[in-house]
Amino acid sequence: MLPISVCIIAKNEEQNIAKCLQPLRQYDWEIVVVDTGSTDRTKDIAAAYADQVLDYVWRDDFSAARNYSIEKASHDRILVIDCDEYLTKLDIDAILRLSEEKPHAVGLLSRQNHYRMNGADSVYTDLVERFFSRRYYHYEGIIHEQVRPVCAESAAASAYRIPLSVEHSGYNGSEDALREKAMRNITLLEKDLARNPDNPYTYFQIGQAYNMIRDDENACLYYGKGLSYDVDPSAEYVQMMVIGYGYALLHLGRAEEALGLSGVYDAFAVSADFLDLMGLIYLRNGQYMKALLEFVKALSCGVAHVEGANTFIPSYNIGLINEMMGDRAAALAHYRKCGDFPMALQKLEELTK
């Protein structure tokens, strides 16, 4: 069996680290935990599960800490996990087979990101590069670090999906904790931006940090700057940036300005997430039939990153439009299709009193 080292960096994660490490322990993997300055029980808890628990002096550089953990691993094949991520699904035989077939490529795991929205737990699913050989890859970037090739041979290799999924709880903290995390990220990202002022990905990540603390003005500003560059519409972060920009405009009451996204419709109307956004933009501009069409399209779209983007979210908005147009029966029918979506339940209660 191909040996694997699981590499994790941690700081003050006593609430999460046992839940993270426990499911990993059942596999014949080495676990390496690098602690970057915890003042709680993180190291003590990690020692019960990990093969190595190492200290590292924090230098405001996530890649440096990641690369240190990789350097100290016993095996070349590396799986990177964060402390607030919990293994939920895994096919080890398939992963080993794929890694042997694609030794120079990077494996993408599926991450379900949990956050609060509209009074309910919402989930956004993305793919992240986490499985690779340290002979061919390392990390670059002081924050929101990315896997980068160290040789031309691996630079030409394409990424591939691995049958491994994790739940991510990092966006579900208290307002104070999220603000502290966001401001830390913004400080490091601005430092990164000073070094490389023409990187749209950095603008995107600053926009994400402001979005996390509901600072729509700054989120809109940085998303807009990122989108001013010649970006690739097929890149996942670009799709997220367009959607984040559109919602920031709506939150700021700039719905007419958001109509400008219709100009890039063909490039981004590949996901229910974007179709829902366009539906809301048309709805806020009083263009009800156009909005209705976008939500109907979303229902039949097979690509959806946000949970409910092609089910209860468009159904709720179709119900809302029917209610606004005076068709109570149609509105009720669509609200009932939304399951336990809190906003739909509230509408059902209002309309059936």
C-alpha positions, -999 to +999 in steps of 0.1 A: +000+000+000+013+035-009+023+053+023+006+086+030+014+114+055-014+136+066+000+171+073-019+196+095-010+230+109-027+242+141-031+270+166-055+271+195-077+244+180-087+224+211-123+226+201-118+210+167-086+189+166-099+157+182-129+157+158-105+162+129-079+136+139-100+108+152-114+096+119-080+099+103-065+076+129-084+045+116-062+044+084-026+033+082-014+069+077+012+090+094-003+121+110+020+151+114+007+181+134+027+213+133+017+237+161+023+274+154+020+288+189-011+274+207-018+286+242-046+261+249-046+222+249-042+217+212-008+200+214-019+177+243-050+166+224-031+161+191-005+139+209-032+113+215-037+108+178-006+121+158+026+104+151+045+137+153+035+169+171+061+196+162+065+233+171+070+260+145+077+297+151+049+316+133+062+340+106+030+353+091+033+329+063+010+299+059+030+284+031+061+283+052+043+265+079+027+241+054+060+234+038+076+227+071+050+201+080+055+185+046+093+185+050+090+167+084+067+140+070+081+105+066+064+099+032+064+116-002+027+113-007+010+141+012-027+147+022-033+182+037-062+187+061-072+217+083-082+214+119-117+226+112-122+199+085-137+165+093-135+135+071-169+123+060-164+101+029-134+081+016-125+054-008-089+046+001-084+019-026-096+043-054-074+071-040-043+048-041-051+036-076-055+072-089-023+084-072-004+055-089-020+063-123-013+101-119+019+104-099+027+140-112-008+154-107-027+170-077-057+154-062-088+175-054-109+167-024-145+178-020-151+203+008-186+212+022-183+246+038-209+254+064-222+289+072-253+306+084-276+322+058-313+332+060-316+316+095-304+282+084-272+262+080-261+266+044-235+247+026-212+257-003-192+229-019-158+234-035-129+214-047-095+220-031-060+208-040-048+187-011-033+154-023+001+154-040+037+142-039+062+165-022+087+155-049+067+175-074+047+201-054+049+226-025+030+256-012+033+292-023+016+324-010+017+338+026-021+332+030-047+313+011-017+294+000-018+274-032-002+241-043+024+249-070+048+227-090+084+225-082+094+211-116+084+213-153+072+177-153+045+183-127+036+217-142+021+200-172+000+175-152-037+181-148-056+179-114-080+151-107-108+145-082-102+120-054-131+102-036-126+120-003-149+145+013-146+168+043-170+190+063-156+225+070-169+244+100-145+274+098-172+299+087-196+290+116-179+308+145-191+337+165-192+372+150-161+382+171-142+351+160-151+356+123-141+393+125-107+384+141-101+358+114-111+382+086-089+410+099-059+387+102-065+375+067-069+410+053-036+421+069-017+393+054-035+396+020-027+433+018+010+424+025+008+399-003-009+425-026+020+449-020+044+423-033+022+414-063-003+442-070-017+426-102-030+393-089-068+391-092-069+361-069-056+382-040-083+408-047-108+380-047-096+367-013-097+402+002-133+405-011-141+371+005-127+383+039-148+414+039-178+394+027-173+371+058-179+400+081-207+415+060-187+446+049-204+448+015-188+481+006-153+468+008-163+434-006-177+450-036-146+472-040-122+443-040-143+420-061-146+447-086-109+453-087-103+415-092-128+414-121-111+444-138-083+420-149-085+396-178-096+366-158-106+331-168-144+326-165-139+288-161-118+293-129-138+285-098-126+315-079-136+338-108-171+323-107-173+329-070-160+364-074-187+373-099-214+359-077-199+376-046-198+409-065-234+406-076-247+399-041-226+427-026-242+451-051-277+439-042-269+442-004-258+478-011-290+486-029-272+490-062-296+466-081-295+486-113-257+485-114-259+448-109-278+445-142-244+449-158-237+413-150-261+404-178-232+413-201-212+383-189-242+360-188-231+335-214-197+330-197-211+323-162-246+309-167-232+274-162-243+270-125-275+274-107-257+297-083-253+323-110-288+318-124-302+324-089-282+356-087-294+369-120-330+360-110-326+381-079-311+410-099-340+410-123-364+407-093-349+437-075-352+457-108-389+448-111-384+426-142-405+397-129-408+376-160-370+377-166-365+368-129-390+339-132-372+325-162-338+325-144-352+306-114-369+280-137-335+275-154-318+271-120-342+243-111-330+222-141-293+231-138-271+202-128-243+223-114-249+239-080-222+248-054-246+262-028-269+237-012-304+243-025-292+265-055-311+242-079-339+231-055-354+251-026-338+285-034-353+289-069-385+273-057-389+298-029-383+327-053-407+314-079-433+312-050-424+348-041-429+360-076-463+342-079-473+357-046-464+392-058-484+386-090-514+376-069-514+338-077-517+325-041-522+289-051-491+288-073-471+305-045-482+280-019-473+251-043-438+263-047-433+272-011-443+236-002-415+223-025-389+240-003-389+214+025-378+229+058-363+261+043-371+286+071-381+315+048-405+292+029-420+279+061-426+314+073-444+322+040-466+291+043-476+302+078-484+337+067-505+325+037-524+297+055-535+317+086 
